[in-house]
Amino acid sequence: MTYAFDNDNPHAADQHTYLPAILDMGSIARISAIEDLDLAGARCWEIGAGAGTIAGWLGSRVGPGGHVLATDVNPRHIQPRPNVTVQRHDIAHDPVPEGPFDLVFSRLCLTHVPTRHELLPRIAATLAPGGALLIDEWETGYRRGVLTAADPRAAALFERYQDVLIGTILAGKGHDPNWAGEVHGAMVAAGLVDVDTVVTARSWAGGTPGALLVVSNLQHLKVHFLANGFTEADITVLSEGLMDPATHLRGNLTVSTLGRRPAAA
């Protein structure tokens, strides 16, 4: 499978800057709140580690007695960090790494993998007894994402952007906009217990990481937007609108689902 976003694209560096700025605080808070998970000495696996910021944070917590495996189909943006091993790995095709892991974390990854439902039980099986699987995904089915905008043209173009990105570009690569809401049931079906889902969102002002991520996406996937009805002028108007502090977007809903492998009897 070819992923829509290519880590070799020059704009991928911006993507891997903005996504951690948007999401890391919430992901770290969620991991830190997992009951009975002692990260000191823990064995962790991050699937689709992106920029490696969460893997690096985990590495600083597990210490020399623990280990973090950070995998990505193209790990070029993951910098070396203490207690972290970086591995090129395509979760869609390669065998899952051998566990057991005390924590497996995935963010904005499995939604792009068509075999996600078949993969989840295999991922869950890598957990140690009592281990935790945490999957954070964006709910992408919502529209009416512009809260305020000085330029109504930019507001209308953002709605078109959402339709083309989600409904055409990503859908053509296997993305499922409903996956975020299906993770809870998939974890239960895989035999995990104490499954819990938390949904969070906040607005993104123009010029801040959430809005800048859209600007980056427009450039990263520009050829696809142009092939689906956007013009160069459309991209300019929308990008300028997203830089305007008068613009406020309704940020994507982050659906964070946690499940535990039953503890040994």
C-alpha positions as CSV (number, residue, x, y, z in Angstrom):
1,M,0.0,0.0,0.0
2,T,1.2,3.5,-0.8
3,Y,0.4,6.0,1.9
4,A,-1.0,9.4,1.0
5,F,1.6,11.3,3.0
6,D,5.2,10.7,2.0
7,N,8.0,11.2,4.5
8,D,10.4,11.9,1.7
9,N,8.3,14.9,0.6
10,P,9.9,18.2,1.6
11,H,6.7,19.3,3.4
12,A,6.7,16.2,5.6
13,A,9.1,18.0,8.0
14,D,6.4,20.6,8.6
15,Q,3.8,17.9,9.2
16,H,6.0,16.3,11.8
17,T,6.5,19.6,13.5
18,Y,2.8,20.6,13.6
19,L,1.3,17.2,14.6
20,P,3.3,16.9,17.8
21,A,2.5,20.5,18.7
22,I,-1.2,19.7,18.4
23,L,-1.3,16.3,20.0
24,D,1.7,15.5,22.2
25,M,0.3,17.2,25.3
26,G,-2.9,15.2,25.2
27,S,-1.1,11.9,24.4
28,I,1.4,12.3,27.2
29,A,-1.4,13.1,29.7
30,R,-3.4,10.1,28.6
31,I,-0.4,7.7,28.9
32,S,0.6,9.2,32.3
33,A,-2.9,8.5,33.6
34,I,-2.9,4.8,32.8
35,E,-3.4,3.1,36.1
36,D,-0.8,0.6,37.3
37,L,1.5,1.3,34.4
38,D,5.0,1.9,35.8
39,L,7.0,3.3,32.9
40,A,10.3,2.8,34.7
41,G,11.7,-0.3,33.1
42,A,8.8,-0.7,30.8
43,R,8.8,-2.2,27.3
44,C,7.0,0.0,24.8
45,W,6.2,0.0,21.1
46,E,5.0,3.0,19.1
47,I,3.4,2.2,15.8
48,G,3.9,4.8,13.1
49,A,6.1,7.0,15.3
50,G,6.3,9.9,12.8
51,A,8.7,12.4,14.3
52,G,9.4,10.2,17.3
53,T,8.5,12.7,19.9
54,I,6.3,10.4,22.0
55,A,8.9,7.6,21.6
56,G,11.5,10.0,22.8
57,W,9.4,11.0,25.8
58,L,8.8,7.3,26.6
59,G,12.5,6.7,26.3
60,S,13.2,9.3,29.0
61,R,10.7,7.6,31.3
62,V,11.6,3.9,30.9
63,G,15.2,4.6,31.7
64,P,18.1,2.2,30.9
65,G,16.1,-0.7,32.4
66,G,13.4,-0.3,29.8
67,H,13.1,-0.2,26.0
68,V,11.1,1.7,23.4
69,L,10.7,0.4,19.9
70,A,9.7,3.2,17.5
71,T,8.5,1.8,14.1
72,D,7.5,3.7,10.9
73,V,7.2,2.8,7.3
74,N,9.8,5.5,6.7
75,P,11.5,6.5,9.9
76,R,13.7,9.2,8.5
77,H,12.3,12.0,10.8
78,I,12.9,10.1,14.0
79,Q,16.1,11.3,15.7
80,P,18.2,9.0,17.9
81,R,17.1,9.1,21.5
82,P,18.2,7.3,24.6
83,N,16.6,3.9,25.2
84,V,14.8,4.1,21.8
85,T,15.4,1.7,18.9
86,V,14.1,2.9,15.5
87,Q,13.0,0.3,13.0
88,R,11.7,0.6,9.5
89,H,8.4,-1.3,9.5
90,D,5.2,-1.4,7.5
91,I,2.4,-2.4,9.9
92,A,0.2,-3.2,6.8
93,H,2.6,-5.9,5.5
94,D,5.3,-6.8,7.9
95,P,5.0,-9.3,10.9
96,V,4.3,-7.6,14.2
97,P,7.4,-7.3,16.4
98,E,7.8,-9.9,19.1
99,G,6.6,-8.7,22.5
100,P,5.7,-8.7,25.2
101,F,5.1,-5.0,25.6
102,D,3.8,-3.2,28.6
103,L,2.5,-0.4,26.4
104,V,1.7,-0.2,22.7
105,F,0.8,3.3,21.4
106,S,-0.5,4.3,17.9
107,R,-1.6,7.7,16.8
108,L,-3.1,8.6,13.4
109,C,-1.7,5.5,11.8
110,L,-4.1,2.6,11.7
111,T,-6.8,4.7,10.1
112,H,-4.7,4.6,7.0
113,V,-4.3,0.8,6.9
114,P,-7.2,-1.0,5.1
115,T,-6.6,-4.2,7.2
116,R,-6.9,-2.3,10.5
117,H,-9.6,-4.6,11.9
118,E,-7.5,-7.7,11.2
119,L,-4.4,-6.2,12.6
120,L,-5.7,-5.0,15.9
121,P,-6.0,-8.5,17.5
122,R,-2.4,-9.3,16.3
123,I,-1.2,-6.0,17.9
124,A,-3.1,-6.8,21.1
125,A,-1.5,-10.2,21.3
126,T,1.9,-8.5,21.7
127,L,0.9,-7.1,25.1
128,A,2.2,-8.5,28.3
129,P,-0.5,-9.6,30.8
130,G,-1.9,-6.3,32.1
131,G,-0.3,-4.4,29.3
132,A,-2.0,-1.4,27.7
133,L,-2.9,-0.6,24.1
134,L,-3.6,3.1,23.4
135,I,-4.9,4.2,20.0
136,D,-5.4,7.9,19.3
137,E,-7.3,8.7,16.0
138,W,-9.0,11.7,14.5
139,E,-12.7,11.6,13.8
140,T,-12.7,13.0,10.3
141,G,-16.4,12.7,9.3
142,Y,-17.4,16.1,10.7
143,R,-17.8,19.2,8.5
144,R,-18.7,22.8,9.2
145,G,-15.1,23.3,10.5
146,V,-14.8,27.1,10.2
147,L,-15.9,28.9,13.3
148,T,-14.8,32.4,12.2
149,A,-13.1,33.7,9.0
150,A,-12.6,37.2,7.7
151,D,-12.7,36.0,4.1
152,P,-15.8,33.9,3.2
153,R,-14.0,32.6,0.2
154,A,-11.4,30.9,2.5
155,A,-14.2,29.5,4.6
156,A,-15.9,27.9,1.6
157,L,-12.6,26.6,0.3
158,F,-11.8,24.9,3.7
159,E,-15.0,22.9,3.4
160,R,-14.0,21.9,-0.1
161,Y,-10.5,21.0,1.2
162,Q,-12.1,18.7,3.8
163,D,-14.3,17.0,1.2
164,V,-11.4,16.4,-1.2
165,L,-8.8,15.4,1.4
166,I,-11.0,13.0,3.3
167,G,-13.5,11.9,0.7
168,T,-11.2,11.5,-2.3
169,I,-7.5,11.7,-1.6
170,L,-7.3,9.7,1.7
171,A,-10.2,7.5,0.9
172,G,-8.4,6.4,-2.3
173,K,-5.5,5.3,-0.1
174,G,-7.6,3.2,2.3
175,H,-8.4,5.8,5.0
176,D,-11.6,5.1,6.9
177,P,-13.2,8.2,8.4
178,N,-15.3,6.0,10.8
179,W,-12.4,4.1,12.3
180,A,-11.9,6.4,15.3
181,G,-15.4,5.4,16.5
182,E,-14.9,1.7,15.8
183,V,-11.7,1.3,17.9
184,H,-13.5,0.8,21.2
185,G,-15.6,-2.1,19.8
186,A,-12.6,-3.6,18.0
187,M,-10.6,-3.7,21.3
188,V,-13.5,-5.4,23.0
189,A,-13.7,-7.9,20.2
190,A,-10.0,-8.6,20.5
191,G,-10.4,-9.6,24.1
192,L,-9.1,-6.5,25.8
193,V,-10.7,-5.4,29.1
194,D,-11.3,-2.1,30.9
195,V,-11.7,-0.4,27.5
196,D,-12.2,3.3,27.8
197,T,-12.6,6.1,25.2
198,V,-11.9,9.8,25.8
199,V,-12.8,12.4,23.1
200,T,-11.2,15.9,23.1
201,A,-11.1,18.9,20.8
202,R,-10.2,22.5,20.8
203,S,-10.3,25.4,18.3
204,W,-7.3,26.2,16.0
205,A,-6.6,29.8,15.4
206,G,-5.1,31.0,12.1
207,G,-1.3,30.8,12.1
208,T,-1.2,28.2,14.9
209,P,-0.1,24.6,14.4
210,G,-3.6,23.2,13.6
211,A,-4.2,25.8,10.8
212,L,-0.6,25.5,9.6
213,L,-1.0,21.8,9.3
214,V,-3.7,22.4,6.7
215,V,-1.4,24.8,4.8
216,S,1.3,22.1,4.8
217,N,-1.2,19.5,3.6
218,L,-2.2,21.7,0.7
219,Q,1.4,21.8,-0.4
220,H,2.3,18.2,0.4
221,L,-0.7,16.9,-1.6
222,K,-0.9,19.8,-4.1
223,V,-0.9,17.7,-7.2
224,H,-3.9,15.8,-5.9
225,F,-5.8,18.9,-4.9
226,L,-5.2,20.4,-8.4
227,A,-6.4,17.1,-9.9
228,N,-9.6,17.4,-8.0
229,G,-10.9,20.8,-8.9
230,F,-8.6,23.2,-6.9
231,T,-6.7,25.9,-8.7
232,E,-3.5,27.6,-7.7
233,A,-5.5,30.7,-6.8
234,D,-7.8,28.6,-4.5
235,I,-4.8,27.2,-2.7
236,T,-3.4,30.7,-2.2
237,V,-6.7,32.1,-0.9
238,L,-7.2,29.3,1.5
239,S,-3.5,29.3,2.7
240,E,-3.7,33.1,3.3
241,G,-6.9,32.7,5.2
242,L,-5.4,30.0,7.4
243,M,-2.6,32.4,8.3
244,D,-5.0,35.1,9.4
245,P,-5.5,35.2,13.2
246,A,-9.1,36.1,12.6
247,T,-9.7,32.6,11.4
248,H,-10.7,29.9,13.9
249,L,-11.2,26.3,12.9
250,R,-13.0,23.6,14.9
251,G,-10.1,21.3,15.5
252,N,-10.4,17.6,14.8
253,L,-12.0,15.4,17.4
254,T,-9.2,13.2,19.0
255,V,-10.7,9.9,19.9
256,S,-8.3,8.2,22.4
257,T,-9.1,4.5,23.2
258,L,-7.4,2.5,25.9
259,G,-7.6,-1.3,26.4
260,R,-5.8,-3.7,28.7
261,R,-4.8,-7.3,28.2
262,P,-6.2,-9.3,31.1
263,A,-3.7,-9.8,33.9
264,A,-2.3,-13.3,34.5
265,A,-4.4,-15.3,36.9
